[in-house]
Amino acid sequence: MWANIALCVLSFPILQQPTPPSITATISKARTLREVRATLRNGRNLARNYRASLPLWTLEDDETDGEGPFYDFSPSYLEQIDKYRGYRRRIFLRKLYNATASSQNKGLFGHIISPEMKEDFELRRGVYLSDWTDAFSNLKTVVPAILFLYFACLSPAVSFGTIATEITNGAMGIVEFLLSAGLSGVAYSILCGQPMAFIAPTGLTLAFISGLFRFCTLRGLPFFPVYSWVGLWTSFFFVVLGLKGSSQLIRFCTRFTDEIFNALLSMNFLYEAIASLKRNFETADPMNLTMPFVALAMALTTFWSTMQVAAFETSKFFNQKARTFVKDFGPVTIFVLMSLVNQQQWVKKFAVPTLVVPSTFQLAGNRNLFIDLHAVPMRVKLLCAFPAMLLSSLFFMDQNISVRVVNNPDNKLSKGAAYNLDMVALGIITGALSLVGLPWMCGATVQSLSHVRAMTETRFNEKTGEPEIVNVTETRVTGFTVHALLAATVFLLPLLRFVPIPVVAGTFIFLGRKLMSGNSFLQRVRDSFVETSRLPKDHPIRYIGRTKTAIFTVTQIACLLGLWFFKQNSATAIFFPSMIGLLMVIRSYLLPKLFTEDELCDLGDPTPS
């Protein structure tokens, strides 16, 4: 008996997880360590049930002193223990063999390129040809989408170029932003893994450039050489991050962070539009405010009309073909019509401001195309790696969040995602832009979503009362053509002088408002004032109450306001990207102390595994 008890103690670690014969047989047939791991993972519950069903041997009461049952140590069960020990030995040897073989066969590129990057490359290589040919089978959707997206991408490039002229004292302007947005978009459409995503100038990137310019001015450093070295370091970091498969870390960026980030982008669009309209009132004659009010009316008309035609597809008027036509060509038509109206004599007399662009193609200050990288000492070149880390973190968040929004299952894309390939493509483009001193581009959520929706065919479901997606044309042709036209716009600069700035502001308001759609954070802010009985049945207030929902929502509001003021402060703008990473820290360490996992799931923000 004591020998059996001693054997029980010595074998306790093995007896904790006995493996059923069916699992052992499956493992013996496994050819790779990954298959073994999958078998163990899937058989965990089966192992538990098997252990519970094992025969027990109970000693007599006078021999056990009432200590209860013991495992059966019959010869058959001891044989099972030996088999289990042998199985563990085989697993160890197989793991050692696989590790040794993989290290010998990897070579140089095998150590540099991660399996995730290889998977992304293989995935997109299989559909790369169809990414180009699919567009020609659905030209009725592609052509109007190109026209609409051209103006949707033109407005931010022109507006941010106008702002950059002011904050960089003319070092960068509209020509640089048009050229950079166009050429970068063309290159990205060829190299990227998700062609439905667009890169464009963003308010957050512009804020970083503004902070970098002010830093160089205060330190007496030449702006463009520092700008180029920061960009080259960022390019290096980003390519390495992509090759090593780091995009998988974005899973820790949960819906909590996504919603705040998208709300920040929306606020930035609205802020720039309002600031543009406010400038008209500040520069106008206080005794005659006709022009500012006409400009305000023009911006609001552009916004309201664009919203109406964009939503016309779900209306009850005309047939589906006519509604789709209005939705596709409506925004472009409104942009052109408002520009033509401003040229009428009865409106022209109000002198509504139009875009200020040079008459000929030239870079700001008539500088050379390539930047002199040796204009700063080696110490400055190396120190540029530190702001590059901040910019890389901003790009990592902005790029991956934008692409993840595009890859949302609700959009019903079918060709798969390739986040790491997207990062490598953006890293290469960033390096090229840095060499010539053109503005950096990054993932643009608004333009990317506009691209997806423009290429989506929907129909109205009478049963649910909601539009449903029928088909999405996933192609590189639209991105390539739109950005090629955008780059060619530098040869049509005199025509841009006819575009009223209020029309661009109205387009900004439209883009900012569209970015709010589907943001549950902003919806919860609104629903905080709604009666409980009128809320949807699956609303978190019905499950966890108003108090818990309010705490979660107020936390997001505080984070959003903190990010905004940190970005707007000229002294801290350059460190703004690091604050975005703080959102992930708050979500990972603070919120689990305030909410249970079930409550976080009810709020639509489960903790990633």
VENSULJO-V876685 format. One line per field, one symbol per residue. burial: b if it has 24 or more other C-alpha atoms within 12 Angstrom, else e. A space follows every 10 residues. Layout:
# VENSULJO-V876685
burial=???
This chain:
# VENSULJO-V876685
burial=eeeeeeeeee eeeebebbbb eebbeebbee eebeebeebb eebeeebeee beeeeeeeee eeeeeeeeeb bbbeeebeeb beebeebeee beebeeeeee eeeeeeeeee eebbebbbeb beebeebbee bbeebeeeee bbbbbbbbbb bbbbbbbbbb bbbbbebbee bbbbbbbbbb bbbbbbbbbb bbbbbbbbbb bbbbbbbbbb bbbbbbeeee ebbbbbbbbb bbbbbbbbbb bbbbbbbbbb bbbbbbbbbb bbbbbbbbbb bbbbbbbeeb beeeeeeeee bbebbbbbbb bbbbbbbebb bbbbeeeeee eebbbbbbbb bbbbbbebbe bbeeeeeeeb bbbbbbbbee eebbeeeeee bebeebeeeb beebbbbbbb bbbbbbbbbb bbbbbbbeee bbbebbbbbb bbbbbbbbbb bbbbbbbbbb bbbbbbbbbb bbbbbbbbbe eeeeeeeeee ebbbbbbbbb bbbbbbbebb eebeebebbb bbbbbbbbbb bbbbbbeebb bbebbebbee eeeeeeeebb beeeebebbb bbbebbbebb eebbebbbee ebbbbbbbbb bbbbebbbee beeebeeebb ebbbbbbee
